[in-house]
Amino acid sequence: MEEILASSIQSGFAVAVAAYLLVRMEKRLDDLTAAIGELRAAIEGEGAR
């Protein structure tokens, strides 16, 4: 019984850490996507000259 409890606590902790990191990384990925879009627009605008 103690082994099951210990393994479920370890698994729960790992899932919680992974979820936290994914949530933090999501904003950075959104910012990076926006920056790439701006860069693409700048390059396309420069090529039209």
GROMACS elastic network, one bead per residue, 0.5 to 0.9 nm:
[ bonds ]
;  ai    aj funct       b0    kb
    1     4     6  0.52758   500
    1     5     6  0.63878   500
    1     6     6  0.87248   500
    2     5     6  0.50934   500
    2     6     6  0.60916   500
    2     7     6  0.85898   500
    3     6     6  0.51016   500
    3     7     6  0.61029   500
    3     8     6  0.85027   500
    4     7     6  0.52514   500
    4     8     6  0.60924   500
    4     9     6  0.85865   500
    5     8     6  0.51836   500
    5     9     6  0.61748   500
    5    10     6  0.86847   500
    6     9     6  0.51740   500
    6    10     6  0.62754   500
    6    11     6  0.86639   500
    7    10     6  0.50730   500
    7    11     6  0.60971   500
    7    12     6  0.84772   500
    8    11     6  0.50385   500
    8    12     6  0.59538   500
    8    13     6  0.84750   500
    9    12     6  0.50689   500
    9    13     6  0.61117   500
    9    14     6  0.86349   500
   10    13     6  0.51644   500
   10    14     6  0.62567   500
   10    15     6  0.86884   500
   11    14     6  0.51241   500
   11    15     6  0.61856   500
   11    16     6  0.85730   500
   12    15     6  0.51298   500
   12    16     6  0.60992   500
   12    17     6  0.86439   500
   13    16     6  0.50688   500
   13    17     6  0.61987   500
   13    18     6  0.86080   500
   14    17     6  0.52069   500
   14    18     6  0.61604   500
   14    19     6  0.85961   500
   15    18     6  0.51217   500
   15    19     6  0.60881   500
   15    20     6  0.85578   500
   16    19     6  0.51680   500
   16    20     6  0.61485   500
   16    21     6  0.86668   500
   17    20     6  0.51123   500
   17    21     6  0.62157   500
   17    22     6  0.86291   500
   18    21     6  0.51992   500
   18    22     6  0.61608   500
   18    23     6  0.86843   500
   19    22     6  0.51060   500
   19    23     6  0.62172   500
   19    24     6  0.86786   500
   20    23     6  0.52646   500
   20    24     6  0.63033   500
   20    25     6  0.86193   500
   21    24     6  0.51209   500
   21    25     6  0.60011   500
   21    26     6  0.85542   500
   22    25     6  0.50583   500
   22    26     6  0.60873   500
   23    26     6  0.52576   500
   23    27     6  0.73323   500
   24    27     6  0.61230   500
   24    28     6  0.72291   500
   25    28     6  0.52310   500
   25    29     6  0.61870   500
   25    30     6  0.86949   500
   26    29     6  0.51102   500
   26    30     6  0.62254   500
   26    31     6  0.86941   500
   27    30     6  0.50436   500
   27    31     6  0.62151   500
   27    32     6  0.85716   500
   28    31     6  0.50330   500
   28    32     6  0.60882   500
   28    33     6  0.85526   500
   29    33     6  0.60755   500
   29    34     6  0.85994   500
   30    33     6  0.50858   500
   30    34     6  0.62738   500
   30    35     6  0.86703   500
   31    34     6  0.51485   500
   31    35     6  0.62132   500
   31    36     6  0.86841   500
   32    35     6  0.50411   500
   32    36     6  0.61839   500
   32    37     6  0.86046   500
   33    36     6  0.51566   500
   33    37     6  0.62475   500
   33    38     6  0.87430   500
   34    37     6  0.50440   500
   34    38     6  0.62695   500
   34    39     6  0.86423   500
   35    38     6  0.50750   500
   35    39     6  0.61488   500
   35    40     6  0.85910   500
   36    40     6  0.61083   500
   36    41     6  0.86090   500
   37    40     6  0.50988   500
   37    41     6  0.62540   500
   37    42     6  0.86509   500
   38    41     6  0.51028   500
   38    42     6  0.61616   500
   38    43     6  0.86289   500
   39    42     6  0.50418   500
   39    43     6  0.61292   500
   39    44     6  0.85242   500
   40    43     6  0.51452   500
   40    44     6  0.60629   500
   40    45     6  0.84673   500
   41    44     6  0.51223   500
   41    45     6  0.59879   500
   41    46     6  0.85033   500
   42    45     6  0.51000   500
   42    46     6  0.61227   500
   42    47     6  0.86370   500
   43    46     6  0.51003   500
   43    47     6  0.61902   500
   43    48     6  0.88356   500
   44    47     6  0.51193   500
   44    48     6  0.64969   500
   45    48     6  0.53720   500
   45    49     6  0.71810   500
   46    49     6  0.57107   500
